[in-house]
Amino acid sequence: MRYLFAATALAAGTIATTATPAVAQSISASDKAQGAQANPQLLAEFGGAYDGPQAAYVEQVGKRVAVQSGLSNAQGDFTVTLLNSPVENAFAIPGGYIYVTRQLMALMNSEAELASVMGHEVGHVAARHSAGRNRTASIGGLLAGVVGAVAGNGALGQLVGRGAQQAASLYTLKYGRDQEYAADGLGVKYITAAGYDPYAAADMLAQLNDETALQARVAGRDANAVPTWASTHPNGADRIRRARALAQATGRSEPAAQQDTAFLRRLDGLRYDDDPAQGVIDGQTFRHPALRVSFTAPAGYQINNGTDAVTVSGSGGQAQFRTAAATSDLPGFIAQRFSSLGASASGEVRTGRTNNIAYAYSTVGASANGRAVDATIVAYSFPNATYNFTLVTPRGAGIGAFEPLIESLAPLSATEAAAIKGKRIRVATVKAGDTVDSLARQMAYPNYQRERFLTLNGLGGDARLTPGMLVKLVVAG
């Protein structure tokens, strides 16, 4: 998970908390042009706009907050999009474009939390924290890393990441500590001016911390390690404390705890985790019902599903899975693929067969970032497509740890493809006799059901449920 909050630089030791909206102005023509150019790319790489009923609601809340930023006093100058992405993320770009993913929205428990997320991201833009980032990052950045490896131009570092989550990295990654603190300040300022609870920002940060810790446990990582979304930013506990101080400085009293039932009911039916139309990840296995193909990552490796590629990352390197037009000339395809990545020639082409599918592969040596690496193209001949992996491994490793991955690729039958179902959020009303454990058993996961239930609902381990309260469940469907 990578989720970043942001805004303007704070003066040393001071926190700006006035709730008065900034003086309204118009979004510049150059910013509008920059945003209009980047928007289609970002939409494509984050699964496109989500078409559920929640989309219009997110747009309404986002515009209500955005006009407090001083970027423009016209709500029509802002484009707010709920993205069909299974990663917790939000960002904004120049030109009035604001984005939040459905996965992050599902983690929220109030409209004020939604407002705080978008207010923070708008703050990055208002403070021009992305100034100088003159190109849109994209999943193509991953392949740019392979290009760099093959061509020897030192760009391999681009290949280390989380697939589609890197798509907005030049807008949301590596903001400085002061910029992040300042964004927190602007976010609280904006939501207070818009009439929202300023304490929601701290609540949202706490939710993100808990979700990060849970994901680390599920993945077998150190739950106390620095969260991915905060790898270059102030640590979560400090951010939460500062966000609460910002809220207190507004002079508003913290409201009594109560559920935002209207918001929770809006989440009912929201797609959660992978959209089957884009393929699903189940443990170490990726399956795509439309492409009718599956593969399994080696133990300890992580699969990340982007819109136009799937990335498998681990200690032994990184692999990227793509699809191309069908061809029976696999050596020719490999040569063309290397050429597109900047290699003057491919290496020896070897062939194999797995699960009744013919494949071919070739490896070339390269250097990047001062390291010697191997780049390998593996291509499979399917009736309607050429599926292929691009691998980057340490020099001399060749396929290395990815041999099980290559051998695992297999076609799906029509029955197997039809059986692949996604997940959705269902909002349930607690009945007499319901407990955390009884409801958690309805979560559509094989493990960590209780922990997932508590985190999704922002509940502590000792939480007691009362009849009539609403809870979120993740169910198949």
C-alpha positions as CSV (number, residue, x, y, z in Angstrom):
1,M,0.0,0.0,0.0
2,R,1.2,3.5,-0.8
3,Y,-0.9,6.4,0.2
4,L,0.5,9.9,0.6
5,F,-0.8,13.1,2.2
6,A,0.7,16.5,1.2
7,A,0.7,20.5,1.2
8,T,2.8,23.8,1.5
9,A,6.0,24.4,3.5
10,L,5.5,25.4,7.1
11,A,7.5,28.0,8.8
12,A,9.8,26.5,11.3
13,G,7.9,25.5,14.4
14,T,4.6,27.0,13.3
15,I,1.3,25.6,12.1
16,A,-1.1,27.6,10.0
17,T,-4.7,26.7,11.1
18,T,-7.0,29.6,10.0
19,A,-10.2,28.3,8.6
20,T,-10.6,31.2,6.2
21,P,-10.5,30.1,2.6
22,A,-7.7,31.4,0.5
23,V,-8.4,34.2,-2.0
24,A,-10.0,32.7,-5.0
25,Q,-8.3,32.8,-8.3
26,S,-8.4,31.0,-11.6
27,I,-6.4,27.9,-12.6
28,S,-3.8,29.0,-15.1
29,A,-4.0,28.0,-18.7
30,S,-0.6,26.2,-18.5
31,D,-1.8,24.2,-15.5
32,K,-5.0,23.3,-17.3
33,A,-3.0,22.1,-20.3
34,Q,-0.6,20.1,-18.1
35,G,-3.5,18.4,-16.3
36,A,-5.4,17.7,-19.4
37,Q,-2.4,16.0,-20.9
38,A,-1.7,13.8,-17.9
39,N,-5.3,12.9,-17.0
40,P,-5.9,10.3,-19.7
41,Q,-2.6,8.5,-18.9
42,L,-3.4,8.4,-15.2
43,L,-6.9,7.2,-15.8
44,A,-5.6,4.4,-18.0
45,E,-3.0,3.3,-15.5
46,F,-5.3,3.3,-12.5
47,G,-8.1,1.2,-14.0
48,G,-10.1,4.1,-15.4
49,A,-12.9,5.9,-13.7
50,Y,-15.1,3.8,-11.4
51,D,-18.7,3.8,-12.7
52,G,-20.5,2.9,-9.5
53,P,-22.9,5.2,-7.7
54,Q,-20.2,6.4,-5.4
55,A,-18.4,8.3,-8.2
56,A,-20.8,11.3,-8.3
57,Y,-20.7,11.5,-4.5
58,V,-16.9,11.6,-4.4
59,E,-17.0,14.3,-7.1
60,Q,-19.4,16.4,-5.0
61,V,-17.3,16.2,-1.8
62,G,-14.0,16.8,-3.7
63,K,-15.3,20.0,-5.3
64,R,-16.7,21.3,-2.1
65,V,-13.2,21.0,-0.5
66,A,-11.2,22.1,-3.6
67,V,-12.8,25.5,-3.8
68,Q,-11.3,26.3,-0.4
69,S,-7.8,26.0,-1.8
70,G,-7.6,29.3,-3.6
71,L,-6.9,27.5,-6.9
72,S,-10.3,28.6,-8.2
73,N,-13.7,29.7,-6.8
74,A,-15.6,27.7,-9.5
75,Q,-16.4,24.1,-8.7
76,G,-16.6,23.5,-12.4
77,D,-12.9,24.1,-12.7
78,F,-12.2,20.9,-10.9
79,T,-12.3,17.3,-12.2
80,V,-12.7,14.8,-9.3
81,T,-12.5,11.1,-10.2
82,L,-13.0,7.9,-8.2
83,L,-10.6,5.4,-9.7
84,N,-11.2,1.8,-10.3
85,S,-8.0,0.8,-8.6
86,P,-7.4,-1.9,-5.9
87,V,-4.7,0.1,-4.1
88,E,-5.1,2.7,-1.4
89,N,-4.1,5.9,-3.1
90,A,-5.1,9.5,-3.7
91,F,-3.4,12.4,-5.5
92,A,-4.0,15.6,-7.3
93,I,-2.3,17.2,-10.3
94,P,-2.1,20.7,-11.7
95,G,-5.2,21.9,-13.6
96,G,-7.7,21.0,-11.0
97,Y,-7.6,17.2,-11.3
98,I,-8.2,15.2,-8.1
99,Y,-8.2,11.4,-7.7
100,V,-9.0,8.9,-5.0
101,T,-9.2,5.1,-5.5
102,R,-12.2,3.0,-4.6
103,Q,-9.9,0.9,-2.4
104,L,-9.0,3.9,-0.2
105,M,-12.6,5.0,-0.1
106,A,-13.6,1.7,1.3
107,L,-11.1,2.2,4.2
108,M,-12.9,5.4,5.2
109,N,-15.6,5.6,7.8
110,S,-16.9,9.2,7.3
111,E,-17.4,11.9,4.7
112,A,-15.1,14.1,6.7
113,E,-12.3,11.5,6.2
114,L,-12.9,11.5,2.5
115,A,-12.8,15.3,2.5
116,S,-9.5,15.3,4.5
117,V,-7.8,13.0,2.0
118,M,-8.8,15.2,-1.0
119,G,-8.0,18.4,0.9
120,H,-4.5,17.2,1.6
121,E,-3.9,16.3,-2.0
122,V,-5.2,19.6,-3.3
123,G,-2.9,21.2,-0.9
124,H,0.1,19.7,-2.7
125,V,-1.1,21.3,-5.9
126,A,-1.9,24.7,-4.3
127,A,1.6,24.8,-2.8
128,R,3.0,23.7,-6.2
129,H,4.9,20.8,-4.7
130,S,4.9,19.1,-8.0
131,A,6.6,22.0,-9.8
132,G,9.5,20.8,-11.9
133,R,8.2,17.3,-12.3
134,N,7.9,17.7,-16.0
135,R,6.6,14.3,-17.1
136,T,3.9,12.0,-15.9
137,A,5.2,8.8,-14.2
138,S,3.5,5.7,-15.4
139,I,3.8,2.0,-15.4
140,G,5.8,2.6,-18.5
141,G,8.4,3.8,-16.0
142,L,8.8,0.2,-15.1
143,L,9.7,-0.7,-18.7
144,A,11.8,2.4,-18.8
145,G,13.8,0.6,-16.2
146,V,14.2,-2.4,-18.5
147,V,15.2,-0.1,-21.3
148,G,17.8,1.4,-19.1
149,A,19.1,-2.0,-18.1
150,V,19.4,-3.2,-21.7
151,A,20.7,0.1,-23.1
152,G,23.0,0.7,-20.2
153,N,21.7,4.1,-19.3
154,G,21.4,3.6,-15.6
155,A,17.6,3.6,-15.3
156,L,17.1,0.3,-13.7
157,G,16.0,1.9,-10.5
158,Q,12.7,2.6,-12.2
159,L,12.0,-1.1,-12.2
160,V,11.7,-1.3,-8.4
161,G,8.2,-0.5,-7.3
162,R,4.6,-1.5,-7.1
163,G,3.2,-1.5,-10.7
164,A,0.3,0.8,-11.1
165,Q,1.0,2.5,-7.8
166,Q,4.0,4.2,-9.4
167,A,1.8,5.9,-12.0
168,A,1.5,9.1,-10.1
169,S,4.9,9.0,-8.4
170,L,6.2,12.2,-9.8
171,Y,3.2,14.0,-8.3
172,T,3.0,12.2,-5.0
173,L,6.4,10.5,-4.2
174,K,9.3,12.0,-2.3
175,Y,7.7,15.2,-1.0
176,G,9.9,16.6,1.7
177,R,9.0,16.3,5.4
178,D,8.1,20.0,5.6
179,Q,5.9,19.7,2.5
180,E,4.1,16.8,4.0
181,Y,3.5,18.6,7.3
182,A,2.4,21.7,5.4
183,A,0.0,19.6,3.3
184,D,-1.5,18.3,6.6
185,G,-1.9,21.9,7.6
186,L,-3.6,23.0,4.4
187,G,-5.8,19.9,4.4
188,V,-7.1,20.7,7.9
189,K,-7.6,24.3,6.8
190,Y,-9.6,23.4,3.8
191,I,-11.9,20.9,5.4
192,T,-12.6,23.2,8.3
193,A,-13.5,26.0,5.9
194,A,-15.8,23.5,4.1
195,G,-17.6,22.7,7.3
196,Y,-16.1,19.3,8.1
197,D,-14.7,17.9,11.3
198,P,-11.0,18.9,11.4
199,Y,-10.2,15.9,13.5
200,A,-11.0,13.6,10.6
201,A,-7.5,14.0,9.2
202,A,-5.9,12.4,12.2
203,D,-8.6,9.6,12.1
204,M,-7.7,8.9,8.5
205,L,-4.0,8.8,9.2
206,A,-4.7,6.3,12.0
207,Q,-6.7,4.2,9.7
208,L,-3.9,4.1,7.1
209,N,-1.4,3.2,9.8
210,D,-3.5,0.3,10.9
211,E,-4.0,-0.9,7.4
212,T,-0.3,-0.7,6.6
213,A,0.5,-2.7,9.7
214,L,-2.1,-5.3,8.8
215,Q,-0.8,-5.7,5.2
216,A,2.7,-6.1,6.6
217,R,1.5,-9.0,8.8
218,V,-0.4,-10.6,5.9
219,A,2.7,-10.4,3.7
220,G,5.0,-11.6,6.4
221,R,6.8,-8.3,6.7
222,D,7.8,-6.4,9.8
223,A,4.7,-4.6,11.0
224,N,6.8,-2.0,12.7
225,A,8.8,-1.1,9.6
226,V,8.3,2.2,7.9
227,P,5.1,2.0,5.8
228,T,5.5,2.1,2.1
229,W,3.4,5.2,1.8
230,A,5.6,7.0,4.3
231,S,9.0,5.8,3.2
232,T,10.2,9.3,2.5
233,H,7.8,11.1,4.8
234,P,7.2,11.8,8.5
235,N,6.4,8.6,10.4
236,G,2.7,7.8,11.0
237,A,2.5,8.3,14.7
238,D,4.1,11.8,14.4
239,R,1.8,12.7,11.6
240,I,-1.3,11.7,13.6
241,R,-0.2,13.7,16.6
242,R,0.5,16.8,14.5
243,A,-2.8,16.4,12.6
244,R,-4.6,16.3,16.0
245,A,-2.8,19.4,17.1
246,L,-3.8,21.1,13.9
247,A,-7.4,20.2,14.6
248,Q,-7.2,21.5,18.2
249,A,-5.7,24.8,16.9
250,T,-8.8,25.5,14.9
251,G,-10.7,26.0,18.2
252,R,-13.2,23.3,17.3
253,S,-14.1,20.8,20.0
254,E,-13.7,17.2,19.0
255,P,-17.2,15.8,18.4
256,A,-18.5,12.8,20.3
257,A,-17.8,9.5,18.5
258,Q,-20.7,8.5,16.3
259,Q,-21.1,6.7,13.1
260,D,-21.5,8.5,9.8
261,T,-24.3,6.1,8.7
262,A,-25.1,8.0,5.6
263,F,-21.5,7.7,4.4
264,L,-21.3,4.0,5.3
265,R,-24.5,3.2,3.4
266,R,-23.0,4.8,0.3
267,L,-20.2,2.2,0.4
268,D,-22.5,-0.7,0.0
269,G,-21.7,-2.6,-3.2
270,L,-18.4,-0.9,-3.8
271,R,-15.9,-3.1,-5.6
272,Y,-13.0,-4.2,-3.4
273,D,-9.6,-5.6,-4.2
274,D,-9.2,-6.6,-7.8
275,D,-11.7,-6.0,-10.5
276,P,-12.2,-9.4,-12.3
277,A,-12.2,-7.5,-15.6
278,Q,-8.6,-6.6,-14.9
279,G,-7.5,-10.0,-13.4
280,V,-7.4,-11.1,-9.8
281,I,-4.6,-12.0,-7.4
282,D,-5.3,-14.9,-5.0
283,G,-2.3,-15.4,-2.8
284,Q,0.6,-16.1,-5.1
285,T,-1.6,-16.8,-8.2
286,F,-2.8,-14.3,-10.8
287,R,-5.7,-15.2,-13.0
288,H,-7.4,-13.3,-15.7
289,P,-10.8,-14.5,-16.8
290,A,-10.9,-12.5,-20.1
291,L,-7.4,-13.4,-21.1
292,R,-8.0,-17.0,-20.0
293,V,-4.6,-17.3,-18.4
294,S,-3.0,-17.8,-15.0
295,F,0.5,-17.9,-13.4
296,T,1.9,-18.3,-9.9
297,A,4.7,-16.2,-8.4
298,P,7.5,-17.8,-6.4
299,A,7.1,-17.9,-2.6
300,G,8.1,-14.6,-1.1
301,Y,7.4,-12.6,-4.2
302,Q,4.7,-10.0,-4.5
303,I,2.3,-9.6,-7.4
304,N,1.0,-6.1,-8.3
305,N,-1.7,-5.8,-10.9
306,G,-1.5,-2.7,-13.1
307,T,-3.9,-1.8,-15.9
308,D,-1.6,-2.8,-18.7
309,A,0.9,-5.0,-17.0
310,V,1.3,-7.2,-13.9
311,T,4.5,-7.0,-11.9
312,V,6.1,-9.7,-9.8
313,S,8.8,-8.4,-7.4
314,G,11.1,-10.1,-5.0
315,S,14.7,-10.4,-3.8
316,G,15.8,-12.2,-7.0
317,G,14.6,-9.5,-9.3
318,Q,11.4,-8.3,-11.0
319,A,9.2,-9.6,-13.8
320,Q,6.5,-7.8,-15.8
321,F,3.7,-9.7,-17.6
322,R,2.1,-8.2,-20.7
323,T,0.1,-9.3,-23.7
324,A,0.7,-8.7,-27.4
325,A,-0.8,-9.7,-30.8
326,A,-0.6,-13.4,-31.6
327,T,2.4,-14.6,-33.6
328,S,3.9,-18.0,-34.3
329,D,7.3,-16.4,-34.7
330,L,8.4,-16.3,-31.1
331,P,12.2,-15.6,-31.8
332,G,11.1,-12.7,-34.1
333,F,8.8,-11.4,-31.3
334,I,11.7,-11.6,-28.8
335,A,14.1,-9.8,-31.1
336,Q,11.5,-7.0,-31.8
337,R,10.8,-6.7,-28.0
338,F,14.5,-6.3,-27.2
339,S,14.8,-3.8,-30.0
340,S,11.9,-1.7,-28.5
341,L,13.8,-1.8,-25.2
342,G,17.0,-0.4,-26.8
343,A,19.0,-3.6,-27.2
344,S,20.9,-3.8,-30.4
345,A,20.6,-7.6,-30.5
346,S,19.1,-10.4,-28.5
347,G,20.9,-13.4,-27.2
348,E,20.5,-17.1,-27.9
349,V,16.9,-18.1,-28.1
350,R,15.9,-21.2,-26.2
351,T,12.6,-23.0,-26.3
352,G,10.4,-24.9,-24.0
353,R,6.9,-26.1,-23.3
354,T,4.7,-25.9,-20.2
355,N,1.1,-26.8,-19.7
356,N,0.9,-27.6,-23.4
357,I,1.9,-24.1,-24.3
358,A,5.1,-23.5,-26.4
359,Y,7.4,-20.7,-25.2
360,A,10.8,-19.2,-26.1
361,Y,13.2,-17.0,-24.2
362,S,16.4,-15.1,-24.5
363,T,18.7,-13.3,-22.1
364,V,21.1,-10.4,-22.6
365,G,23.6,-8.8,-20.2
366,A,23.5,-5.1,-19.3
367,S,24.5,-2.7,-16.5
368,A,22.4,-0.2,-14.7
369,N,23.0,2.0,-11.7
370,G,26.4,0.6,-11.5
371,R,25.1,-3.0,-11.2
372,A,25.5,-5.8,-13.7
373,V,22.1,-7.3,-14.6
374,D,20.4,-9.8,-17.0
375,A,17.4,-8.9,-19.0
376,T,15.2,-11.7,-20.3
377,I,12.2,-11.9,-22.6
378,V,9.9,-14.9,-22.3
379,A,7.2,-15.3,-24.9
380,Y,4.3,-17.8,-25.1
381,S,2.3,-18.7,-28.2
382,F,-1.4,-18.7,-27.5
383,P,-4.1,-18.9,-30.2
384,N,-5.2,-15.3,-29.8
385,A,-2.2,-13.6,-28.2
386,T,1.4,-13.6,-27.3
387,Y,1.8,-13.5,-23.6
388,N,5.3,-12.4,-22.4
389,F,7.4,-11.7,-19.4
390,T,10.2,-9.2,-19.2
391,L,12.6,-10.2,-16.4
392,V,15.4,-8.2,-14.8
393,T,17.8,-10.3,-12.5
394,P,21.3,-10.0,-11.2
395,R,24.0,-10.6,-13.8
396,G,24.6,-14.3,-14.4
397,A,21.3,-15.3,-12.9
398,G,19.4,-15.4,-16.2
399,I,15.9,-16.6,-15.4
400,G,17.1,-17.4,-11.9
401,A,14.3,-17.5,-9.3
402,F,11.7,-16.9,-11.9
403,E,11.9,-20.4,-13.4
404,P,8.8,-21.6,-11.4
405,L,6.9,-18.5,-12.6
406,I,7.7,-19.2,-16.2
407,E,6.7,-22.9,-15.9
408,S,3.5,-22.0,-14.1
409,L,1.8,-20.0,-16.9
410,A,-1.2,-21.9,-18.0
411,P,-4.5,-21.4,-19.9
412,L,-7.8,-21.2,-18.1
413,S,-10.8,-23.2,-19.3
414,A,-14.1,-21.4,-19.9
415,T,-15.5,-22.9,-16.7
416,E,-12.4,-21.8,-14.7
417,A,-12.6,-18.3,-16.1
418,A,-16.4,-18.0,-15.4
419,A,-15.8,-19.1,-11.8
420,I,-13.5,-16.1,-11.0
421,K,-15.5,-13.6,-8.9
422,G,-14.3,-10.4,-7.3
423,K,-15.2,-8.9,-3.9
424,R,-17.4,-6.1,-2.8
425,I,-18.1,-4.1,0.3
426,R,-21.4,-5.0,2.0
427,V,-22.7,-2.8,4.8
428,A,-24.5,-4.8,7.4
429,T,-26.5,-3.8,10.5
430,V,-25.4,-5.5,13.7
431,K,-28.1,-7.7,15.2
432,A,-28.5,-9.0,18.7
433,G,-26.0,-11.8,19.3
434,D,-23.6,-10.6,16.6
435,T,-20.0,-10.4,17.7
436,V,-16.8,-9.3,16.1
437,D,-15.8,-12.9,15.6
438,S,-19.2,-14.0,14.1
439,L,-19.2,-11.1,11.6
440,A,-15.5,-11.4,10.8
441,R,-16.1,-15.0,9.7
442,Q,-18.1,-13.6,6.8
443,M,-15.0,-11.8,5.4
444,A,-14.1,-13.4,2.0
445,Y,-10.5,-14.2,3.0
446,P,-8.9,-17.4,4.1
447,N,-6.8,-15.7,6.9
448,Y,-6.7,-12.7,9.2
449,Q,-10.5,-12.4,9.0
450,R,-10.8,-10.8,12.5
451,E,-7.9,-8.4,11.9
452,R,-9.3,-7.4,8.5
453,F,-12.7,-6.8,9.9
454,L,-11.5,-4.6,12.7
455,T,-9.1,-2.6,10.5
456,L,-11.7,-2.0,7.8
457,N,-14.2,-0.7,10.4
458,G,-11.7,1.3,12.4
459,L,-12.3,-0.8,15.5
460,G,-9.9,-1.7,18.3
461,G,-9.3,-5.2,19.4
462,D,-11.5,-4.9,22.4
463,A,-14.4,-3.4,20.4
464,R,-17.9,-4.3,21.5
465,L,-20.7,-4.2,18.9
466,T,-24.1,-2.9,19.6
467,P,-27.3,-3.8,17.8
468,G,-28.2,-1.2,15.1
469,M,-24.6,-0.1,14.4
470,L,-23.3,-0.5,10.8
471,V,-20.3,-2.5,9.9
472,K,-18.4,-3.1,6.6
473,L,-17.8,-6.6,5.3
474,V,-15.9,-7.8,2.3
475,V,-17.8,-10.5,0.5
476,A,-17.6,-12.4,-2.7
477,G,-19.6,-11.1,-5.6
